Amino acid sequence: MNEISNMIKTVQIDTLSPAGYNPRKLEDDAQENLKASLSTLGIIKAIVIRGSDKRILAGHQRTKTMKLLGITECPAFCLENVTVYDEVRFNQLHNFTEVEVSENQPLLKVNVPKGTVGFTLVQPKDLIMVNKGGEANKVIKLTELVNKYGQFANAVADSEGNIIISAIYAKTIKLLRMPLLVYVLPEGMAEKAEHYFSLKYGEFNYDHIERNTYIQSYAQPERHPEGADKHALSVLYETQVIPNVTKATRILDFGAGCKNYYEMLKGKGYDIDAIEFFYCGPKMLRSKILTEQVERDCKEICAHLEKYGRYDVVVCDHVINSVDSLEAEAAVLRTCSALCKPGGTIYWAGNTVYGATSSNQTENSKRKRGTFAFLDEDKFTANFMNGVWYFQHYHSMADICECNKKYIGNTFNVFDNGTLKDKEKEIKSGTFEVVAVNEIPAPPSQLLDAVRFEFTLPLPEGKRYDLDKYIIPVLEKLLK
């Protein structure tokens, strides 16, 4: 019992304070389900708090519901020195470890004395991995937090010792060769526990996190052609753009990132312009934004538009996954349509929901950004890097088709790593590419509003671009 008390403490609920960052919303029906779960099962999962000030790190909705039920105390993991980034990660991961549902879920069993009920500490030798399953990316993230702060969750087992809730967390602890805290259910309660923990308890919501759009360059992957690591190659450029353009094609790379593909094609004599509003240099060091270069790029685009009209081809490579709102996504794609001639080709690419949420992507989980996401209702997730928050946006096949029809037109193909996909089927990889005919479904007023949005994006220190003064007069003539 002393070992258990060293891991979790009993705390008075009225002494706890909620965190303002809590990224989860709970609707009325979910609240009632949570009340029923607690009333039926009792408190079988400990919450997570910061010991110094009793701030709730994970378990906000459960704590709120316990108060509604008149419960005055609960078990809690007490952690210290938790960073702002890890506060949100604890909440995300803790919610995941409670409601995980996966075809690759590991199967574990604990050896406990017959008749054991309630919290018990299981030693590594008594935690048996029957089937390791998948979930490598989630195990990596859980391991990082456990190594940094100590354990922050418990598993739940049925009366036979089969772990039925938080199996991936249990797998993590098994691999770390640590004792695992387990709540063993009374006989006959496993089915009810599985039912309640399979229900949906709210949506992730990131409205509380400030949007600093100029930080969004963190969400855009670096692309390097010619001899670079294969993960740095642009699939869109390599499989779709380069094979289908000639030196007579007038090309614009909109949202060009570090501009390496632009530089490569320009050096080979292609007629290409490029603009990246948060351009920090060829290696995207994400330091000072080179606004003077961006203004020069804008003026080059305007000169090209005045001399030749709109571009034959507009490339928009992994820009829509780096927007921070649906409004920004609409502005990006409509701007591409505004800058491309009628009947021209728009190439655009992004990240998939499958890639963000699929559980067994070991290779991707080892890469810099990984594929680990907790999506809100609009399929955004918030990430933290170098002391700042940025957002990633993900798309299903239905989202891809809806976006293209709404902002570009009905004539398009969707590819998965260069392979043509059936639009009725989901993409089962991390990225997608679209090749679309620009049919310009929006009226000129909407196109101009979108361009104005893009060319007046915010900058640090409360500043904004005013590049609309150059491009709007040019486009007004072309869009008549």
C-alpha positions, 0 to 999 in steps of 0.5 A, a space after each residue: 500500500 505504501 508503494 501505491 501511496 508513493 505513486 498516487 495521492 488522495 486529494 481534495 477536489 475543492 482544492 484543485 484549480 483547472 488549467 486555462 489551456 484545457 483543449 477539450 470541450 464536453 457536450 451535455 450528452 457526454 457529460 451525462 455519460 461521464 456521470 453514469 460512468 463514474 456512478 457505475 464504476 467509481 473512480 478507476 482512473 487517477 487524474 494528473 495534477 501539478 503538486 506545487 499548486 494543485 493545478 489540473 494537468 489532465 482530468 478536467 472533465 472528470 474532476 468537474 463531473 465528480 464535483 457534480 456527483 458530490 464526490 469530494 476526493 479523488 486519486 491523483 498523480 502529482 507531477 512537478 516542473 511541467 513545461 507549458 508544452 507538456 501541460 497540453 501534451 499530458 491532457 492530450 495523451 491522458 485522454 488518449 490513454 483512456 479512450 484508445 481504440 485501435 486495430 493494432 492495440 497491444 494485449 497485456 495481462 497482469 498476474 494478481 492474486 485472485 479476488 484483487 479489486 481496486 488499485 494495485 501495483 504490478 511489478 514488471 515480472 507480473 506484467 505479461 505482454 501477450 501481443 505487442 501490437 502496434 502504436 509505436 509512435 504513441 509509445 515513443 511519445 508516452 516514453 518521453 513524458 514518463 522519462 521526464 516526469 515519472 508515471 502519470 496514468 494507470 491501466 484498468 484490468 478485468 477480474 482475470 487480469 486482462 488489461 482492457 483500458 490504457 493498454 498502450 500506456 501499459 505497453 510503454 511501462 512494460 518496455 521501460 521495465 517499471 512497475 505499473 499501477 493497475 485498477 482491477 475491476 470486480 468480477 462482471 464489470 469489464 463489459 460495462 467499463 469497456 462500454 463507458 470508455 469506448 464512448 466519445 467524451 467531447 472534442 479537442 478544441 484549441 481556441 484558447 491558444 493564440 494564433 500567430 500566423 507568422 509562426 506557421 512556417 514551422 508547420 511547412 516541411 522543408 523541401 530539398 531537390 537533387 540528391 537530398 534525403 528522400 524525406 525532403 523531396 517534394 512528392 508533388 514536384 517530383 511526381 506531378 509538376 516537373 514531369 508535366 511542365 516545360 521551359 515555356 510554362 509560366 509557373 508560380 510557386 505560392 507558399 514556396 517555403 525555403 524556395 529550393 525547388 524554385 531555385 533549382 528550376 530557375 537555375 535550369 532555365 524554367 520560367 518560374 516565380 515564387 513567394 513565401 510570406 514567412 521566408 527566412 532564407 534557403 534553409 528555413 532557419 525560422 529566424 528573421 523573416 526577410 520581408 524586403 525579399 518578400 516584397 521584391 518577390 511580390 513585385 516580380 509577380 506583379 510585373 509578370 502578371 502585367 506582361 503575360 497575364 495569369 500563370 499557366 501553373 500555380 504550385 501550392 505544396 503543403 501550404 494548406 496543412 500549415 494554415 491556422 484556420 479554415 478562413 486561411 485555407 480558403 484564402 490560400 486556394 482562392 488566391 491560387 485560383 486568382 493567380 492561375 489562368 482559366 483552364 490552367 493547372 493548380 498543383 496542391 498537396 497536404 497531409 492526410 487525416 490517416 497520416 495524423 491518426 494512424 497508429 503504426 507508422 514507426 518510420 514517421 514517428 522517428 522523424 522531426 515532426 512525427 505523425 502524432 496529432 489530436 484533431 479538433 472538429 475542423 481537423 487541426 492540431 496544436 504543436 509546440 516548438 522552440 517556445 511557440 505554438 503552431 498549428 497543423 491542418 489535416 484532410 480526408 479524401 472527402 475534405 480534399 474533394 470538397 476544397 477543390 470543388 469549392 475553391 478551384 473546380 470540379 476537374 481534378 485528380 488526387 494522387 497518393 505518392 504519385 499513384 492515382 487514387 479513387 476519390 471514393 476511397 480514403 488515402 492510406 498514407 501521410 500525404 496527398 497530391 492534387 492536380 486540378 484544372 482552374 475553373 475559377 468557381 468564385 466571383 472576382 470579388 471573392 478572389 480579390 478578398 482572398 488575395 488581399 487576405 494573403 498579401 496582408 498577413 500579420 508579422 511579428 510586433 503587431 505589423 502586417 504586410 501591405 503588399 496588396 497595394 501592389 497586386 490588387 490593382 493588377 488583378 482587378 484589371 485581369 479579373 474583369 
